[in-house]
Amino acid sequence: MRKIDKVPPILRQKAYEQSSVFIPDNLLRESRRQNAIPPGKVPAICVLDPDGDIVENLLVRSQAQTNEYWACYHTRMYDFECEGMALGIVGYAVGAPFAVLVAEELFASGCQLLINITSSGQIVSKEEPPFFVLVEKALRDEGTSYHYVAPSDFSEIDDELLSLLEGAFSELPEPVYRGATWTTDAPFRETEQAIEQAKHLDILAVEMEAAALYAFSRARSKPVICFAHVTNQMGNVEGDFEKGEEDGSRTALQLIAATAKAWQSGNARHNRRR
């Protein structure tokens, strides 16, 4: 009988220092050729909206237009203006593999900062949802991150990005806490034991993208900021999953604007010092 390797396949044969053979630039090149997409760049600041609520509300208000340069086979990008800033947004990239696939393509297309805002379930009680969490670190209970960086318990936001956001959200109408989340690939396998372990680690919420996006960010040296919009208690109370006005898109856009301004201000200070 063949001996079973105690190391799972996802942790075997990883050479983190090696370059990838299949790269997003080549995929996008062929998409442009096949779909007659003109050459051009996407906005410098882009948003991932896994729930799609921000995208849908922008479209309902006729405040977003299709980006003609976005060559992704699987998604559509929209351009919109937020407090005088030009941004791009991609909806419905749910889960770690899909989010990182799109992130790779975004940075290959001209993106310089990626903001991810995803709905999430409350773990450690802060207050009644909804509220936001600026994800400082995310428990790696998914698969994608292990293709980018060596095994560890958590993926973390870049320290410089985190410092740029100090005090950036004090004027927002909805609270923004800082802390840890738990990134899972299997939302319907959040068992009591797993939830208790997450509470023991002082994890505020469970979501599906942050750990992988932060691993990608570290491996590729690309700036990514993840927020968990805590909107529910995993369906365990009546009337759960309420995001607020306009499906939470109004407060989410205020958060996006504050984040983008803090990043732009930090870049401006850095450029003046050079």
N, C-alpha and C positions, 0 to 999 in steps of 0.2 A: 504494500500500500504506500502511495506517495505521501511523504511527510508534508504536513501543512505548515506553511511559513506563518509564524506568529505575527509578523509585520504585515499589515494589510496592504494590498496593491497600491493604494493611493499614496503610501509613504515609501514605496520602493522605487529605485532607479530615478531618483530626482537629482538633477545636476543644476542647482540654482544659479551657478555662475555661467552656464551656457546660454547662448542666444537661442531664440525660437526659430525653427525652420519656417513655419507658417506665420506670417506677420500681417497685421491689419492693413498696412499700406497696399499690399498686393491684392488682398480681397477687395478693397475699395477701388483700386485701379480697374479691376475687371467689372465691377458693378457699374462704374462710370462708362466703361466701354459698352456694356450690354444695354444699359438703360439711357444712354445719351445724356448723361448728367454733366453739366459744364464744370470746368475747373474753378475752384474757389474755396474759401475757408468758412467754417462755421463761426459763430460768435466766440469771443474769448472766454466768456463765462457761460457755462451750460448747466442745466438742471436735469437730474433724473427724477421722475415722478412715477414711481412704481404703481401707485393706485390709479393714476390718470385723472384724478379730480381737478388738479390745477389746470392741466391741459384742457379738459372739457369745459371748465368755467371760462377760461380765456377765449375759447372758440365760441361759446354761447354769446359772449359779449363782443365778439368780432375784434378781439384784441391780439390775435395771433395769426400769422401767415406761414404757410409751408416754406421751409428753407429749401431753395432750389439746388444747393450744393451738397446736401447730406446724401451720402451714397450707401448707407446701410441697407442690406437686403431685408432686414426684419422689422425695421421701425420707421417712423416718420418723425422728423424734427420740425418744430415750429419756432419762428422768431417772434419775440414780443419785447415790449418796452416796459421797464419797471423802474419808476422814479428816475426817469431820464437815462437809464442804462439799457443798452441793447443786449439781450440775452437769448439763448436758445434753450429749448426744452424738449425732452423725449419722454413720452409716457409709456406705462405698462411694461417696463423692463423689470419684471418681478423675479426675485431670487438671485442668489449669488452668481451663478454662471452667466445668466442673461445680463445682469448689471455690469459685470466685468467685461463681457464681450462688447457691450456698447461703450463702456469707458475706454477700452483700447481704441475703438474706432473714433471716438470723439477726440482724443488727444492726437491721433494721427491726422485729424481733419482740421486742426487749428485751435481746439479748445486749450485754454491755459489754466482754468479752474473749474472743477466739477463739484456741484452741490447736490447731495442726495437727500431727499426728504421722503420718508416712508412711514406709513401708519404702523403702530406696534401695540403689543399687549402689555399691560402693566404687570410688573413682578413685585418689586418693593414699593410699598405705598408711599407716595409723596403727598398727593392730594387727589381729588376726584378728577378724572380725565375730562376734557382734553388739556394737555400741556406738551411742551417740547423737551427733548433731551438732546443737547449737543454731545454726541458720542465721543468720549475721550478714548475709550477702548472697547473692543467687542470680543466676546468669547467665541472661539473658533470652532463652533459645532456645525460646520458646513465643509464642503469638499474643495471649493475653488481655491481658497487661500493656500492650501498645501502644495499647489502647483507653482506658487510664486515665491514663498519664503519658507524657511525651515520651520518644523513644528514648534509651537509654543502655545500657551493657554490663550493668549489674547493678541489681537492686532490693535495697534494704537495710532491715533492721529499724529501727524507731524508736529513736533513741539513748537516750531516757529509759527505754523498756522494757528495753533491753539493760543499762543500769546497774542496774535493779531486780533483775536476775537474777544479779548478781555474787555468787559464793559460794553460790548457792542449791542447787547439786547436789553439794556436796562429800561428803555422807553417803550418796549413792545407791550401790547395789551394782554398777551398770553405768556405765562411763565416759561422761561428757558432754563432748565437745570443742566448741570454738567455731570457726567457719570458714565457708567458702564452699561452696555447692552449685551444680549445673548443673541448671536446670529445662528439661526437654525435652517436646515434644508427641509424640515418636515414639520410644518406647523400643527398638523393633526397628530403628532406624536410627542406633544408636550406633557409628559407624565407628571404625576405628583412628585415622584422622586427627583426628576430633572428640575422641576420648579423649585423644590426645597433647596437643591444644590445651588441654583441661581440666586436664591434669597441669601444663602450663606455667603455668597460672593458679593453681596450688596449690589446686585444687578437691578437696574431700574425697569428695564423693558426687554421684550423679545421681538426681534425683527428678522429680516431675511437677506440683508445685503452688506451691512457695514464691515464685518470682519474681512470679507473678500475684497471689498473696495479699498480698505486700508492696507491690506497685504499687497494689492496691485500698486497702490500709491507708493509704498516703500520700495518695492522691487523696481518700479519704473521711474522713480523720482518725479512723480506727477502729483500736484496738489489736489487732494480730495477732502471734502468736509461732509460728514454724515450727520443727519438729524433723525431722531425717532420722534414721530408725532404720536404720542401716547393717547390713543382714542378709545381704548376698550380694556375690559377685564376678561378677555378671552371668552366672551359670550356667556359669562357666568352670572350676569345680572340682567334684569329686564331693561330694555331700552338701551342696550350697549351699542358701541360702534358709532356714536354721534360725534362728528368732527367739529361741529359749530357752523357758523354762517358760511353759506356757499360751499358746503362740504369741506370746510376748513381752508379753502383756497385763499381767502382774504388774509388770514393771519399767516399762512405759509408764504405768501408773496411779500408780506412785511418782513418776515424772517429772511427770505432770500435777499431782499434789498439791503438789509442791515449787514448781512454776511458779505455781499458783493462790495459794499462801500468800505467795509473794514479791510478787505483784501486789497482793493484799489489804493486805499490810503497807505497801507503798509508797503505796497510796491512803490508808490510815489516817494515815501521816505527813504526806502532803500536806494532808489535811483539818484536821489539828491546827495546821498552819502558817497556815491561812487565817483 
